């Protein structure tokens, strides 16, 4: 049966590695179809909640390059069930990914949710667009409140996606997530400090009179 993502990833050398480890039958005899060539509501919600992802591209020399892409939450937009788009903000001006994609439009994205130990990986074809090439798309991906300068748009056509298991993903938390998590503790601490101040005020006169 088809496995979508692995149909692309399982090259002869990959299949040879699987055979060497004795797992080739596990991946070739799956009981269900795993084509995964359309985003569902589950993937759309996951993507919309991300504020970063990693994107891999390959140069003409065959060397891979992985770049971190970040922005406000939801800056990677689900246009439809087979299309993603995002504004490409100015960075260090090396333009390695931009150059790689001019020669080979294939990309692989990793989207991470560290607190929940979830990982979504996506194979796609990337298309570079000028900011004025598609006004409707530009408006969709625009985030006026974000200070970074967009230089171009990227539209990604989904080829296949898959979810990874949570093994070996260490939970990590952003400053905002930690702030939310410790807020009940801060509130309880404030309540105890207030109660302590009241008790001190009540016992202070008695202590002073005994002196």
BELQUI-V797074 format. One record per backbone hydrogen bond with DSSP energy under -1.0 kcal/mol. NH is the residue of the N-H (numbers start at 1). CO is the residue of the C=O. E is the energy in kcal/mol with one decimal. If there is no record, write none. Layout:
# BELQUI-V797074
NH|CO|E + NH|CO|E
This chain:
# BELQUI-V797074
5|3|-1.4 + 6|3|-1.0 + 8|4|-1.1 + 9|5|-2.2 + 10|6|-2.6 + 11|9|-2.0 + 15|11|-2.8 + 16|12|-2.0 + 17|13|-1.8 + 18|14|-2.4 + 19|15|-2.4 + 20|16|-2.3 + 21|17|-1.5 + 22|19|-1.0 + 23|18|-2.6 + 27|23|-1.2 + 28|24|-1.2 + 29|25|-1.5 + 34|2|-3.3 + 39|81|-3.0 + 44|40|-2.5 + 45|41|-2.4 + 46|42|-1.9 + 47|43|-2.9 + 48|44|-2.3 + 50|47|-1.6 + 53|69|-2.2 + 54|110|-2.6 + 55|67|-2.8 + 56|108|-2.9 + 57|65|-2.5 + 59|63|-2.3 + 62|59|-1.6 + 65|57|-2.6 + 67|55|-2.6 + 69|53|-3.2 + 71|51|-2.0 + 74|50|-3.0 + 75|72|-2.0 + 77|85|-3.0 + 79|83|-1.8 + 80|83|-1.3 + 83|80|-1.3 + 84|156|-2.4 + 85|77|-1.8 + 86|154|-1.9 + 88|152|-3.0 + 90|149|-2.8 + 99|95|-2.1 + 100|96|-2.8 + 101|97|-2.5 + 103|100|-1.0 + 104|100|-2.5 + 107|124|-2.6 + 108|56|-1.4 + 109|122|-2.7 + 110|54|-2.5 + 111|120|-2.9 + 113|118|-2.7 + 118|113|-2.2 + 120|111|-2.5 + 121|162|-2.8 + 122|109|-2.4 + 123|160|-3.4 + 124|107|-2.2 + 125|157|-2.0 + 126|105|-3.4 + 127|155|-2.4 + 129|153|-2.8 + 133|130|-1.8 + 138|134|-2.7 + 139|135|-2.4 + 140|136|-1.7 + 141|137|-2.1 + 142|138|-1.1 + 146|143|-2.3 + 151|88|-3.1 + 153|129|-2.9 + 154|86|-2.3 + 155|127|-2.6 + 156|84|-3.2 + 157|125|-2.8 + 158|82|-2.9 + 159|123|-2.9 + 160|123|-1.5 + 161|36|-1.6 + 162|121|-2.2 + 164|119|-2.4 + 169|166|-1.9 + 178|174|-2.4 + 179|175|-2.3 + 180|176|-2.0 + 181|177|-2.2 + 182|178|-2.4 + 186|182|-2.4 + 187|183|-2.6 + 188|184|-2.4 + 189|185|-2.4 + 190|186|-2.3 + 191|187|-2.1 + 192|188|-2.4 + 193|189|-2.4 + 194|190|-2.1 + 195|191|-2.5 + 196|192|-2.6 + 197|193|-2.0 + 198|194|-1.9 + 199|195|-2.4 + 200|196|-2.3 + 201|197|-2.1 + 202|198|-1.8 + 203|199|-2.0 + 204|200|-1.8 + 207|203|-2.1 + 208|204|-2.3 + 209|205|-2.4 + 210|206|-1.7 + 211|207|-1.1
